[in-house]
Amino acid sequence: MKPFTKIFLAPALLLAFLAACDDDESTVLEITDEPSVIVINQGLMGGVSGTLDLLTLNDGVYTPSYKSLEGTPENIVECGGYIFVPQYERSAVAVFDKSSLRAVGSIAVPTPQSVCTDGNQVFAVGADSIFRINATSLEVEQKDTVGHTAYASVCANGSVYVAIGRGLGQEEGGNFLAKVNPATLQREYIVVGLNPYNQIATDDAGNVFVVCTGNYYDIPSAVYKVSSSGTATNVCPGTYIDVCDGVLYVVGRTSTFDDVWNERSSCTYQTYAASTGTLLSDDFLSSASERPVAATFVKVNPSGGDIYVGENGLTESGTVSYTSAGSVYRFDAGGEVIAKYAAGVNPYAMLFVNRRVANQ
């Protein structure tokens, strides 16, 4: 144990110190909760570095490029006072203090595609394996093979669900969710649609929803629901999803290309009952004065119901740009635009977090 050191002040110095404290009461710092939104911009692999943007909800201030993130960041979770960001090209999971957002460590994981948490520990998915990370020591405790090409992951029902897609040159498989025991990393497999990729979510009832992207020509993208009992059903078409308060939010993005591969996109915005799959709204942004046409994610704040949608950058002619700054739209629960923020290149994921900050 480190010895305790006593410090004695001369009387005159002590009086001066106390007077200074008395005269400067305004410098006393108050620690408060700052509800915030962290946006992960993926950048462009091999060309544009990713960035972390910060939105403070009390004052509505959005700070783009608050922090640089190398290595193609994939998503973000919070656990144990830290936030974890997998960085694909760096083969590492970066760790930041959730309040200060200062870097505190880096955990080696080969080509990580995602991280998820059960609130006590963190699971990273990279290459064909799953890694259990101690959220206190920030070290990998255990790893095991999970599937040929592992992508998105989420914790639900006391298990970790991992999307297993089809890799380059692979002609079979690629249509499973691995249900992994968090203690042993042993797994079983649930058949879903082809190529479950980067979109996965869960509701309070333990249902898991995953977007299966198909094969881009004769098997379209579809949202599959896996119940807590393991039954998988095709719910609806879709590209990006989130679940909040029993409602499944689904964004469908379609694109067309001209002769020189300029891309134009359009999006649909629907909601479904998570429990039954019943269509609730054919357009949850019907009252919006402006909406994203090239969406990259949808996220709903469980506190208040605000809806956030990312968008790729657009050229002056309206075609999609993967090298220019994108946007993040914020809508209220009724679909009215609250704000549109200038984000980084390819806004890709979001996290709602209460940061502890010092106010003077």
C-alpha positions as CSV (number, residue, x, y, z in Angstrom):
1,M,0.0,0.0,0.0
2,K,1.3,3.5,-0.8
3,P,2.1,5.4,2.4
4,F,-0.1,8.4,3.2
5,T,1.9,11.6,3.2
6,K,0.9,14.5,5.5
7,I,1.5,18.0,4.3
8,F,1.9,20.8,6.9
9,L,1.4,24.5,5.9
10,A,2.9,27.4,7.7
11,P,0.2,29.5,9.4
12,A,0.6,32.4,7.1
13,L,0.5,30.2,4.1
14,L,-2.5,28.4,5.4
15,L,-4.4,31.6,5.9
16,A,-3.5,32.8,2.4
17,F,-4.7,29.5,1.0
18,L,-8.0,29.6,2.9
19,A,-8.6,33.2,1.8
20,A,-8.0,32.4,-1.8
21,C,-10.5,29.5,-1.5
22,D,-13.0,31.9,0.1
23,D,-12.6,34.6,-2.5
24,D,-12.8,32.2,-5.4
25,E,-16.0,30.2,-4.7
26,S,-17.0,30.4,-8.4
27,T,-14.2,28.0,-9.3
28,V,-15.9,25.1,-7.4
29,L,-16.6,22.4,-9.9
30,E,-20.0,20.7,-10.0
31,I,-20.1,17.2,-11.5
32,T,-23.3,16.7,-13.5
33,D,-24.7,14.2,-16.0
34,E,-24.5,15.2,-19.7
35,P,-26.8,13.2,-21.9
36,S,-24.9,12.8,-25.1
37,V,-24.9,11.2,-28.5
38,I,-21.6,9.8,-30.0
39,V,-21.6,9.3,-33.8
40,I,-19.1,7.0,-35.4
41,N,-18.1,7.9,-38.9
42,Q,-16.5,5.0,-40.7
43,G,-14.5,7.0,-43.2
44,L,-13.3,5.1,-46.3
45,M,-11.1,2.0,-46.0
46,G,-7.6,2.8,-47.1
47,G,-8.4,6.4,-47.9
48,V,-10.2,8.5,-45.3
49,S,-9.8,8.0,-41.5
50,G,-12.8,7.6,-39.4
51,T,-13.9,10.1,-36.8
52,L,-16.0,10.4,-33.6
53,D,-18.6,13.2,-33.4
54,L,-20.2,14.4,-30.2
55,L,-23.7,15.8,-29.7
56,T,-24.5,17.2,-26.3
57,L,-28.2,17.0,-25.8
58,N,-28.7,19.7,-23.1
59,D,-27.5,22.4,-25.4
60,G,-27.9,20.8,-28.8
61,V,-24.3,21.4,-29.8
62,Y,-22.8,19.0,-32.4
63,T,-19.1,18.8,-32.6
64,P,-17.8,17.1,-35.8
65,S,-14.4,15.3,-35.8
66,Y,-14.3,15.5,-32.0
67,K,-11.8,12.7,-32.1
68,S,-9.9,10.9,-35.0
69,L,-10.4,7.2,-35.3
70,E,-8.0,5.2,-37.4
71,G,-8.6,1.8,-38.9
72,T,-12.2,1.9,-40.1
73,P,-14.4,2.0,-36.9
74,E,-17.3,-0.4,-37.1
75,N,-19.7,0.3,-34.1
76,I,-19.6,1.4,-30.5
77,V,-20.8,0.1,-27.0
78,E,-20.5,1.3,-23.4
79,C,-19.5,-0.9,-20.5
80,G,-18.0,-0.3,-17.1
81,G,-17.3,3.4,-17.6
82,Y,-15.6,2.8,-21.0
83,I,-16.7,2.9,-24.6
84,F,-15.3,0.3,-27.0
85,V,-14.8,0.9,-30.7
86,P,-13.7,-1.9,-33.0
87,Q,-11.2,-0.7,-35.6
88,Y,-11.1,-3.1,-38.5
89,E,-7.9,-2.1,-40.3
90,R,-5.9,-1.7,-37.0
91,S,-7.0,-5.2,-35.8
92,A,-7.8,-3.6,-32.5
93,V,-10.6,-2.5,-30.2
94,A,-10.0,1.1,-29.0
95,V,-11.1,1.9,-25.5
96,F,-12.0,5.4,-24.3
97,D,-13.2,6.9,-21.0
98,K,-16.9,7.4,-21.5
99,S,-17.0,10.8,-19.8
100,S,-13.7,12.5,-21.0
101,L,-13.6,10.5,-24.3
102,R,-9.8,10.2,-23.7
103,A,-8.1,7.1,-25.1
104,V,-7.2,4.6,-22.3
105,G,-6.2,1.5,-24.1
106,S,-6.3,-0.7,-27.2
107,I,-7.1,-4.5,-27.3
108,A,-5.7,-6.7,-30.0
109,V,-8.5,-8.4,-32.0
110,P,-8.0,-9.4,-35.6
111,T,-10.1,-7.4,-38.1
112,P,-12.9,-6.8,-35.6
113,Q,-16.4,-6.3,-37.2
114,S,-18.4,-5.5,-34.1
115,V,-18.6,-5.4,-30.3
116,C,-21.5,-5.9,-28.0
117,T,-22.0,-6.0,-24.2
118,D,-24.3,-7.6,-21.6
119,G,-23.5,-4.8,-19.3
120,N,-20.8,-6.7,-17.4
121,Q,-18.4,-7.8,-20.1
122,V,-17.7,-7.0,-23.8
123,F,-17.6,-9.4,-26.7
124,A,-15.7,-8.6,-29.9
125,V,-16.2,-10.4,-33.2
126,G,-13.3,-10.6,-35.6
127,A,-12.5,-12.8,-38.6
128,D,-14.0,-16.2,-37.7
129,S,-13.8,-15.8,-33.9
130,I,-15.5,-14.3,-30.8
131,F,-13.4,-12.7,-28.0
132,R,-14.6,-12.2,-24.4
133,I,-13.1,-9.0,-23.0
134,N,-12.9,-8.2,-19.3
135,A,-14.4,-4.7,-19.0
136,T,-12.2,-3.9,-16.0
137,S,-8.8,-5.2,-16.9
138,L,-9.4,-4.5,-20.6
139,E,-7.9,-7.8,-21.6
140,V,-9.1,-10.7,-23.7
141,E,-10.1,-13.5,-21.3
142,Q,-11.1,-16.2,-23.9
143,K,-11.7,-16.7,-27.6
144,D,-13.2,-19.4,-29.8
145,T,-14.1,-20.0,-33.4
146,V,-17.7,-18.9,-34.1
147,G,-18.2,-19.1,-37.9
148,H,-16.6,-18.6,-41.3
149,T,-17.3,-14.9,-41.7
150,A,-18.6,-13.3,-38.5
151,Y,-20.2,-9.8,-38.6
152,A,-22.7,-8.0,-36.3
153,S,-23.3,-9.1,-32.7
154,V,-25.8,-8.4,-29.9
155,C,-26.4,-9.7,-26.3
156,A,-29.9,-11.1,-25.5
157,N,-31.5,-13.8,-23.4
158,G,-28.2,-14.5,-21.6
159,S,-26.5,-15.3,-24.9
160,V,-24.4,-13.6,-27.6
161,Y,-25.9,-13.7,-31.1
162,V,-23.4,-13.3,-34.0
163,A,-24.3,-12.9,-37.6
164,I,-22.5,-15.5,-39.8
165,G,-22.4,-14.3,-43.5
166,R,-21.0,-15.7,-46.6
167,G,-17.4,-14.8,-47.4
168,L,-15.7,-14.1,-50.7
169,G,-15.7,-17.2,-52.9
170,Q,-17.9,-19.1,-50.4
171,E,-20.8,-20.8,-52.2
172,E,-22.7,-22.4,-49.3
173,G,-23.7,-21.4,-45.8
174,G,-23.6,-17.8,-44.8
175,N,-27.2,-17.8,-43.5
176,F,-26.9,-18.4,-39.7
177,L,-27.0,-16.7,-36.4
178,A,-24.6,-18.2,-33.9
179,K,-26.1,-18.3,-30.4
180,V,-23.1,-18.3,-28.1
181,N,-22.8,-19.1,-24.4
182,P,-21.0,-16.1,-22.9
183,A,-19.2,-18.2,-20.2
184,T,-18.0,-21.1,-22.4
185,L,-18.2,-19.6,-25.9
186,Q,-19.9,-22.8,-27.0
187,R,-22.5,-22.1,-29.7
188,E,-25.5,-23.4,-31.6
189,Y,-26.7,-22.2,-34.9
190,I,-30.1,-20.7,-36.1
191,V,-30.9,-20.6,-39.8
192,V,-31.9,-17.1,-41.1
193,G,-31.7,-15.4,-44.5
194,L,-28.6,-15.2,-46.6
195,N,-25.8,-12.9,-45.6
196,P,-26.7,-11.4,-42.2
197,Y,-24.3,-8.5,-42.0
198,N,-24.0,-5.3,-39.9
199,Q,-27.5,-4.7,-38.7
200,I,-28.7,-6.5,-35.6
201,A,-30.9,-5.4,-32.7
202,T,-32.9,-6.8,-29.8
203,D,-36.1,-5.8,-27.9
204,D,-37.1,-6.0,-24.3
205,A,-38.8,-9.4,-24.9
206,G,-35.5,-11.0,-26.1
207,N,-36.4,-11.1,-29.8
208,V,-33.4,-10.6,-32.0
209,F,-33.7,-8.8,-35.4
210,V,-31.1,-9.1,-38.1
211,V,-30.9,-7.7,-41.6
212,C,-29.9,-10.4,-44.1
213,T,-28.6,-8.6,-47.2
214,G,-29.2,-11.4,-49.7
215,N,-27.0,-11.6,-52.8
216,Y,-27.8,-8.3,-54.5
217,Y,-29.6,-9.8,-57.5
218,D,-32.2,-12.6,-57.0
219,I,-32.3,-12.8,-53.2
220,P,-33.3,-9.4,-51.8
221,S,-32.5,-8.0,-48.4
222,A,-34.8,-9.0,-45.6
223,V,-35.3,-8.4,-41.8
224,Y,-35.4,-11.7,-39.9
225,K,-36.8,-12.0,-36.3
226,V,-35.4,-14.7,-34.0
227,S,-37.6,-15.3,-31.0
228,S,-36.2,-16.1,-27.6
229,S,-37.1,-19.8,-28.3
230,G,-35.0,-19.7,-31.5
231,T,-37.7,-19.6,-34.1
232,A,-36.7,-17.5,-37.1
233,T,-39.2,-15.7,-39.3
234,N,-38.9,-13.3,-42.3
235,V,-40.6,-10.1,-41.1
236,C,-40.2,-7.6,-43.9
237,P,-37.8,-6.1,-46.5
238,G,-35.2,-3.7,-45.0
239,T,-31.7,-2.3,-44.9
240,Y,-31.2,-0.6,-41.5
241,I,-33.1,-1.3,-38.3
242,D,-33.5,-0.4,-34.6
243,V,-36.0,-1.4,-31.9
244,C,-37.4,0.8,-29.2
245,D,-40.4,0.4,-26.9
246,G,-41.7,-2.6,-28.8
247,V,-41.5,-0.9,-32.2
248,L,-39.2,-2.1,-35.0
249,Y,-38.0,0.8,-37.1
250,V,-37.0,-0.2,-40.7
251,V,-35.3,1.9,-43.3
252,G,-35.2,0.4,-46.8
253,R,-32.5,1.9,-49.1
254,T,-32.5,1.2,-52.8
255,S,-30.0,2.5,-55.4
256,T,-29.7,2.8,-59.1
257,F,-26.5,3.3,-61.1
258,D,-25.9,5.0,-64.5
259,D,-23.3,3.9,-67.1
260,V,-20.4,5.3,-65.1
261,W,-21.6,3.9,-61.8
262,N,-22.9,7.2,-60.3
263,E,-25.3,6.1,-57.6
264,R,-28.7,7.6,-56.8
265,S,-30.5,6.3,-53.7
266,S,-34.0,6.6,-52.2
267,C,-35.3,5.3,-48.8
268,T,-38.5,4.1,-47.2
269,Y,-39.3,4.5,-43.5
270,Q,-41.6,2.0,-41.9
271,T,-42.4,0.8,-38.4
272,Y,-43.7,-2.6,-37.3
273,A,-44.8,-4.1,-34.0
274,A,-41.8,-6.0,-32.8
275,S,-44.0,-8.7,-31.2
276,T,-46.2,-9.6,-34.1
277,G,-44.5,-8.0,-37.2
278,T,-47.7,-6.0,-38.0
279,L,-47.1,-2.9,-40.1
280,L,-47.7,0.2,-37.9
281,S,-46.7,3.0,-40.3
282,D,-45.8,3.0,-43.9
283,D,-43.8,6.3,-43.4
284,F,-42.8,7.3,-40.0
285,L,-41.2,10.5,-41.5
286,S,-44.3,11.5,-43.4
287,S,-44.4,14.9,-41.6
288,A,-40.7,15.7,-42.1
289,S,-39.9,18.7,-44.2
290,E,-36.6,17.0,-45.3
291,R,-35.4,13.4,-45.1
292,P,-32.3,11.4,-45.9
293,V,-32.2,9.9,-49.3
294,A,-29.0,7.8,-48.8
295,A,-29.5,6.5,-45.2
296,T,-26.6,4.8,-43.4
297,F,-28.3,3.9,-40.0
298,V,-31.4,4.5,-37.9
299,K,-31.3,4.9,-34.1
300,V,-34.1,5.8,-31.6
301,N,-33.4,7.4,-28.3
302,P,-35.3,5.4,-25.6
303,S,-35.4,8.6,-23.6
304,G,-37.9,10.8,-25.4
305,G,-38.2,8.8,-28.7
306,D,-36.1,11.1,-30.9
307,I,-35.1,9.4,-34.1
308,Y,-31.7,9.7,-35.7
309,V,-30.8,8.8,-39.3
310,G,-27.4,9.0,-40.8
311,E,-26.8,9.8,-44.5
312,N,-23.9,9.5,-46.9
313,G,-22.6,12.6,-48.5
314,L,-24.2,13.8,-51.7
315,T,-22.8,15.6,-54.8
316,E,-24.4,18.8,-56.1
317,S,-26.2,16.6,-58.7
318,G,-27.6,14.4,-56.0
319,T,-25.5,11.3,-56.5
320,V,-24.0,9.5,-53.5
321,S,-20.4,10.4,-52.4
322,Y,-18.4,8.0,-50.2
323,T,-15.5,10.4,-49.8
324,S,-17.3,13.6,-48.7
325,A,-19.0,14.6,-45.4
326,G,-22.3,13.0,-44.6
327,S,-25.1,14.2,-42.3
328,V,-27.0,13.1,-39.2
329,Y,-30.7,14.0,-39.1
330,R,-32.6,14.3,-35.8
331,F,-36.4,13.9,-35.8
332,D,-38.8,14.1,-32.9
333,A,-41.0,11.1,-32.1
334,G,-43.6,12.4,-34.5
335,G,-41.2,12.6,-37.4
336,E,-40.6,16.4,-37.5
337,V,-37.1,17.6,-38.2
338,I,-35.3,18.9,-35.1
339,A,-31.9,19.4,-36.6
340,K,-29.6,18.3,-39.4
341,Y,-25.9,18.0,-38.4
342,A,-22.8,18.0,-40.6
343,A,-21.1,14.7,-39.8
344,G,-18.0,12.9,-41.1
345,V,-17.5,10.6,-44.0
346,N,-20.0,7.6,-43.9
347,P,-21.8,8.1,-40.5
348,Y,-22.2,4.5,-39.5
349,A,-23.2,3.9,-35.9
350,M,-24.4,5.8,-32.8
351,L,-24.4,5.5,-29.0
352,F,-26.5,7.3,-26.4
353,V,-24.5,7.8,-23.2
354,N,-24.7,9.8,-20.0
355,R,-21.2,11.4,-19.5
356,R,-20.1,12.8,-16.1
357,V,-18.7,16.3,-16.8
358,A,-17.4,19.1,-14.6
359,N,-19.3,22.4,-14.8
360,Q,-17.8,25.5,-13.2
